[in-house]
Amino acid sequence: MTSPGENAVTAAPAESTATYGLLAEFPTASSLLAAAVRVRDAGYARWDVHSPFPVHGMDKAMGIRKTRLPWFAFFCGVAGVGSALLLQWWCNAYDYPYLVSGKPFFSIPANIPITFELGVLFAALGTFVGLLVLNRLPELYNPVFKRQRFAKVSTDGFFIVIEATDPKFDSRGTVDLLTSTGATSVEVMEA
């Protein structure tokens, strides 16, 4: 274990053939925020930040853009409304028109309850599926969970993980970047 002022790099075991990425630990939330800005400015794309609580300004520091999830909800809701109206028109006005007291075969006000419910149902299901797709979930395994040091993330640990699949990843250069940002330790994680 290193003292808070010195940096340490732990190499992967010799039998390891594939590297998942680098795990860097930072002493405070402010140092994590500053390091996130430096990693973003260096051009890395496949990396993440882990902390025990939300850090104000982290989305901007990481360069995270607004989500596209509302568009999933909107288009799925419109599909639900359209399918509800089409189904009710098909059943009541086209396939089996049934005259009741001279009322029209198809009327928008009479079909609003089903249309509303199907719009909400499709929007909710579309949002759920969109959330899973956009977040690449479910992720049943992540090598970072095997790291003993990472157990501190739920209490007082601040971490940056840069994946080896990132186009800018260079084992020596990335370690140098992370140590220059103030990381107290940098570990190589095997896949």
C-alpha positions, 0 to 999 in steps of 0.5 A: 500500500502506498502513502497518500502522497506517492503514486503506485502502479500495479501490473497485471499478473504474468499469466494474464493475456488480455487487459481490460483497462486501468483502474485509477484511485483518487483521494477526493471528489474534487481531484476526481472531477479535475482528472475527469476533465483531463481524461476527456480533454485527452480524447478518451471515449471508453471510460467511466467514473465511480464515486460513492455519491453524485459529484456536481458537474461530473456530467459536464466534466466527462463530456456526457451529452443529453440523453436520447431517451425522451425520443424513444418515449415520444416515438413509442407513444405515437406508435401506441396512439396510432396502433390503438386508433387503427385497431379500433377503426378496423374493428368497429368501422371496417371489419364489423360495422355495427349500427347502434342508435344511429351513432357513427361507426368510428368517433375519436371521442369514444376511442380516447380512453383506449388510445390514451392507455395504449400510448402510455403503455407503448411509451413506458415499454419503449422507455424501458427498452431504450434505457437498457439499449442505451446503457448497454444493460444488463451487464452481468460481469465487469472485471472492475468488481474483482478488484479489492481496492474497488470495494471502497467505491461505496464508502470513500473511494473515487475511481476512473476506469479507462478501458483497453478497447478505447482507441487512444489507449496506450498502456504506458501513456495512459498510466502516465496521464492518470498519475499526472492527474493525481491518482494515488494508485493505478492498477492494470485490470485483466479481462 
